[in-house]
Amino acid sequence: MKTSDALRRAIPLLQEAGIEDGSRDARVLLAHALGIGHDRLTLKLPDEMTEPQEALYDAALQARLARQPVAQITGRRLFWGQSFRVTRDTLDPRPETETLVAEALTQPFLKMLDLGTGTGCILLSCLKGMPMARGLGTDISEAALQVAVGNTRDLGLEARARFRMSDWFANVTGAYDLIVSNPPYIAAAELSELAPEVRDWEPHLALSPGGDGLDAYRAIARGAGARLMPGGRLLVEIGPTQGSAVAALFAGAGLDGIRILPDMDGRDRVVVAIKPGAPDSCGSA
């Protein structure tokens, strides 16, 4: 079968299944089956596919029709200009999370902590942008930590990034001039409303803490003061309706300089807070 014919047959299958951007997904999965970057797909459209390529493409399409996320099928997701490994044990890195990375890189830091690191995309992206910095990523999932370690090797950051199993701050020592987190924040009542790609395929432990969705922020607020250097920053991703509640938790924990930042779509996405104190001590520990 010609590559162009395979693509022509796949697009309506995905579109009829109600998959948004089915045409794009068909092209990405076809490039994956061919073992090429999707930017080179047009050059390959006149070519005949091999039987293994056809089989791989069919399997990928069937997985997508079952609403498995494209990143899980291909095993990769682009984030902050880098390619990250993705599995069912990690959240799929999302563009809105880049808002947090962009804010983190507006000021220098030397020692950072990423709570609930998952793929390590936040930690590793920040370290890429701050060559003198080192960081620790924590997670309660050993499988997720293994993915993060693999991404660290891929990006050549083994000397500057390390990982540890920890339930928030439980196994964390020392002080940091930057603490970041994209914690689980979906309320229990909202889980059923999520897209099937998220609800049925991504780890619920990384999506929702249960209840009102704020328990992770309560834990972070309780522990951040002891782990932030004076003048150090705390940045967390939030759901679009959680800004005021999270800001109040951080204020109640004695943090100040609190701001709520929007993502590219104008929705509240990141809460920033600062530990009171002289900022010139940041990064010295």
Helices and strands as residue ranges (DSSP letters): H 3-16, H 22-34, G 38-40, H 41-44, H 51-65, H 70-74, E 76-79, E 82-85, G 95-97, H 98-104, E 111-115, H 121-129, E 134-139, H 142-154, E 161-165, E 176-181, G 188-193, H 196-199, H 204-207, H 215-227, E 228-237, H 243-252, E 256-262, E 268-274, G 279-281
